[in-house]
Amino acid sequence: MDYLPIFLDLRGRTVLIVGGGAVALRKAGLLAAAGARLRVVAPQILPALAQLVNDGGGELIRAPFAAMHLDSVVIVVSAVGDRGIDLEVQRAAAQLRIPVNVADVPELCSFILPAVVDRSPVIAAFSTGGSAPLLARRLRLRLEAMLPANYGKLASYLGAHRALLRRRIDDVALRLRIWERIIDGAVAERVLAGDENGADRLLEQEIGMIEGPCQGEVYLVGAGPGDPDLLSLRALRLMQKADVVLHDRLVSAPILELVRRDAERVYVGKRRGRHAVAQPDINELLVGYARMGKRVLRLKGGDPFIFGRGGEEIGHLAEAGIPFQVVPGITAASGCAAYAGIPLTHRDHAQSVQFVAGHLHEGSVDLDWRQLVGPRQTLVFYMGLLGLPTICARLIEHGMDPETPVALVQQGTMPQQRLLVSTLRAMPEVLRGTDIHGPTITIVGQVVSLHARLQWFGHDQTKNDKQH
């Protein structure tokens, strides 16, 4: 971390802005919003900037910068855009140990003004350390769109009721749980809608309900194929609420980084039949943690209901009377195909798609091959890397054209994605000459032929792989 984020109380304190143009006006607006008393120094000052300073009871000094202008200031912002003046300001401030920000010159800054989302008293700030201010502003805009304008009102409401909950509920863990229920539930929605009286009634109900023992819950969440940008907002919210997470091998490291930092992590992954934890034991772990009052995140790669055994797990939870939620994820077939430039259906090539489990069982792949070789469809094989030579042979044996295109996608949607394209006839031999390993997905059908024209992600890496 190159910079430590700190929120500074500037109310009634003097801040020096050197410069009188548009950049100085933007900086002045941010500082004035924080309650600072502005002192602006520049030979020429924009009328809008002068009005802002006058409205706040600040000082306008229409003159070149001089060291005496630093008297009694707590921070300095240089927004001149002239290297010589910026350097003069920076040196003068440094001699007096006054923090200084030089607009667009990070190497002269002792602090950086971030992009700010203001929902006072809720404030969020983004910074790229001065390396990419536009990116910080883009992040700010994305958060602006996600946070309702009344979030500040919600924060004030919660602050006003802290003492009430402290008096009514002694147990710290119990009090934390009710706060989370309030923030995530109907009480917060009432406040955001402007109905604080309704929120008060619901708050009383929540306090009454919490007197019994805490009831845990399980969140069955699809993590998608790997790229954390493909997570749903709901998935991310539940990931950051969980007390404990049970995750499998296919959940990528960047996605695990988004789980609440102090959550307990339990690995229950599987690799070619070797289970870290057997499925019945996973089911019991989910129930056991929930009965301890914990919020349990069961995080699965892809979608939990597509070859993820999610149905078995929630069936066990239902039998045990444990409440649960299911959050779908982007399944590997959809994510990997999209990132490889392969549409799974296409008007000219395929009117249907089949998802097929392709893992070996006692050395063979037991499938309804005659049904799979039907025309104008796309086949997507999960867990099929080890059995791929058998799959290719059986499809040809049951009538599929040996020249049908086949794509093998390794670590799809991730920066290290690889795409291997061949045909049913050639793929087994091509595969023997590569270092491809799981996780992979195999796509069979005429739609694969479109990848050369439609690929958009990891194009250079794709071109470096063999194609036959």
QUILIN-V848368 format. One record per pair of residues at least 12 apart in sequence whose ideal C-beta (glycine too) atoms are under 7 Angstrom apart, sorted by the first residue. I is the first residue (numbers start at 0). GAP is how many residues later the second one is. D is the distance in whole Angstrom. If there is no record, write none. Layout:
BEGIN
i;gap;d
I;GAP;D
I;GAP;D
END
This chain:
BEGIN
i;gap;d
1;127;5
2;109;6
2;124;6
2;126;6
4;120;6
6;116;7
9;21;7
9;24;5
9;25;6
9;26;4
9;64;7
10;24;4
11;23;7
11;25;6
12;23;6
12;24;6
12;61;5
13;23;5
13;25;6
13;58;5
13;59;5
13;60;7
14;16;5
14;21;4
14;22;7
14;23;6
14;24;7
14;58;6
14;59;6
14;60;5
15;23;5
15;25;7
15;53;6
15;54;6
15;57;4
15;60;5
16;21;6
16;23;5
16;60;5
16;62;6
17;23;5
17;24;7
17;47;5
17;60;5
17;61;7
17;62;6
17;71;5
18;23;5
18;59;7
18;60;4
18;61;4
19;20;6
19;22;3
19;24;5
19;25;4
19;26;6
19;29;6
20;25;6
22;56;4
22;58;7
22;80;5
23;16;7
23;25;6
23;55;4
24;21;6
24;23;6
24;24;5
26;50;5
26;52;5
26;76;7
26;86;7
27;12;7
27;21;6
27;24;6
28;23;7
29;83;6
29;86;7
31;20;6
31;24;5
32;85;7
36;19;7
36;20;7
36;21;5
37;15;5
37;18;6
37;20;4
38;19;6
38;20;4
38;22;7
38;30;7
38;34;7
39;13;5
39;18;7
39;20;6
39;21;7
40;20;5
40;22;7
40;24;5
40;28;5
41;20;7
42;19;6
42;20;6
42;21;6
44;15;6
44;17;6
64;20;6
64;23;7
64;24;6
66;25;5
69;22;6
69;23;6
69;26;6
69;28;6
72;25;6
74;23;7
74;24;5
75;13;6
75;17;5
75;22;6
75;24;4
76;24;5
77;12;7
77;22;7
77;24;5
77;25;7
78;24;4
85;16;5
85;19;6
85;22;6
86;21;7
89;12;6
89;18;5
98;12;5
100;12;6
105;23;7
105;24;3
105;25;7
108;21;6
111;15;5
111;17;7
111;18;5
113;12;6
113;13;4
113;22;6
114;21;4
114;22;5
114;24;7
114;25;4
115;24;7
116;23;6
116;26;5
116;27;6
116;30;6
118;28;6
118;32;4
118;33;4
119;32;5
120;31;6
120;34;5
120;35;6
121;29;5
121;30;6
121;33;5
123;19;6
125;13;4
125;14;5
147;44;5
149;41;7
149;42;5
152;38;6
153;34;6
153;37;5
153;38;6
156;34;5
156;39;6
156;42;7
160;42;7
164;13;7
167;39;6
168;41;7
173;36;6
173;40;7
176;37;6
177;28;6
177;29;7
177;32;5
179;61;7
180;25;6
181;21;7
181;24;6
185;16;5
186;12;5
186;15;5
186;16;5
186;19;6
189;12;6
212;80;7
213;79;4
214;78;7
214;108;7
215;73;6
215;74;3
215;75;6
215;76;6
215;77;5
215;78;5
215;79;6
215;80;6
216;73;6
216;78;6
216;106;5
216;107;7
217;68;5
217;72;5
217;78;5
217;80;6
217;99;6
217;104;6
217;106;4
218;19;4
218;23;6
218;76;7
218;77;7
218;78;5
218;79;7
218;106;5
218;108;7
219;78;5
219;84;5
219;90;5
219;93;6
219;94;6
219;104;6
219;105;7
219;106;5
220;14;5
220;17;6
220;18;7
220;76;6
220;77;7
220;78;5
220;106;4
220;108;7
221;13;7
221;78;6
221;80;6
221;81;4
221;82;5
221;105;6
221;106;5
221;107;2
222;28;5
222;32;5
222;76;5
222;77;6
222;78;5
222;106;6
223;78;7
223;105;4
223;106;4
223;111;6
224;77;6
224;105;6
224;107;5
224;110;4
224;111;6
224;187;5
224;188;5
225;26;4
225;185;7
225;186;7
225;187;5
225;188;4
226;186;4
226;187;6
227;26;5
227;27;5
227;30;6
229;100;5
229;105;6
229;183;7
230;24;7
231;95;6
233;93;5
234;92;5
234;94;7
235;22;6
237;59;6
237;89;6
238;19;6
238;20;5
238;21;7
238;58;6
239;20;5
240;19;7
240;54;6
241;17;7
241;18;6
241;21;5
241;53;5
241;54;7
241;55;4
242;20;6
242;21;7
242;51;4
242;52;5
243;19;6
243;20;4
243;22;7
243;45;5
243;50;5
243;52;5
244;14;5
244;18;5
244;20;5
244;21;7
244;52;4
244;54;6
245;20;5
245;22;5
245;36;7
245;39;6
245;40;7
245;50;7
245;52;5
246;18;7
246;20;6
246;52;4
247;20;6
247;21;4
247;22;7
247;52;6
247;53;6
248;20;3
248;21;6
248;22;6
249;51;3
249;52;7
249;189;6
250;48;5
250;50;5
251;162;7
258;38;7
265;19;7
267;14;5
271;114;7
278;30;6
278;33;7
281;31;7
282;30;6
282;33;4
285;12;6
285;27;6
285;31;6
286;29;7
286;30;7
286;33;5
286;35;6
289;32;5
297;15;6
301;27;6
301;29;5
301;30;5
302;25;5
302;26;5
302;27;7
302;28;4
303;22;7
303;25;7
305;25;5
305;49;6
306;50;6
306;75;5
309;16;7
313;12;7
331;50;7
331;80;7
331;109;5
332;22;6
332;47;4
332;108;6
334;77;6
334;78;5
335;73;4
335;76;3
335;77;6
335;105;5
336;106;6
338;73;5
338;74;5
338;78;6
338;118;4
339;67;6
339;69;5
339;72;7
339;79;5
339;111;6
339;115;6
340;109;7
340;110;5
340;113;4
340;114;3
340;115;6
341;65;6
341;101;6
341;105;6
341;106;6
341;108;6
341;109;5
342;104;6
342;107;7
343;34;5
343;36;7
343;103;6
344;33;7
345;101;5
345;104;7
348;96;7
348;97;4
348;98;5
349;26;6
349;27;5
349;28;4
349;95;6
349;96;7
349;97;5
350;25;5
351;25;5
352;24;7
352;25;4
352;27;7
353;18;7
353;23;6
353;25;5
354;25;5
354;27;7
355;16;7
355;23;6
355;24;7
355;25;5
356;25;6
356;26;6
357;23;4
357;24;6
357;25;6
357;26;3
357;29;5
357;33;6
357;84;7
358;24;4
358;25;7
358;28;6
359;26;6
359;27;4
363;26;6
364;22;5
364;25;5
364;26;6
364;29;7
368;25;5
368;26;7
368;29;4
369;28;6
371;23;7
372;22;6
372;25;5
372;26;5
372;27;4
376;68;7
377;65;7
377;67;4
377;69;5
378;65;4
378;66;6
379;61;6
379;63;5
380;61;4
381;59;6
383;58;5
384;53;6
384;55;5
387;39;7
387;40;7
387;43;6
387;54;6
388;39;4
391;32;5
391;35;5
391;36;6
394;29;6
394;49;7
395;28;6
395;29;7
399;24;6
401;21;7
401;22;5
401;23;4
402;20;5
402;22;7
403;19;6
403;20;5
403;40;6
403;41;7
404;16;7
404;18;6
404;41;6
404;43;4
404;44;5
405;16;5
405;17;6
405;18;6
405;21;5
405;36;7
405;38;5
405;42;6
406;12;6
406;14;5
406;36;4
406;41;5
406;44;6
407;12;4
407;28;6
407;32;6
407;34;5
408;31;6
408;32;5
409;26;5
409;30;5
410;28;6
411;29;6
416;40;7
416;41;5
416;44;7
417;18;7
417;43;6
417;47;6
418;32;7
418;43;5
418;46;6
419;14;6
419;16;6
419;45;5
419;46;7
420;27;6
420;30;6
420;46;5
421;45;7
421;46;4
422;45;7
425;42;5
429;36;6
429;38;5
433;32;7
END
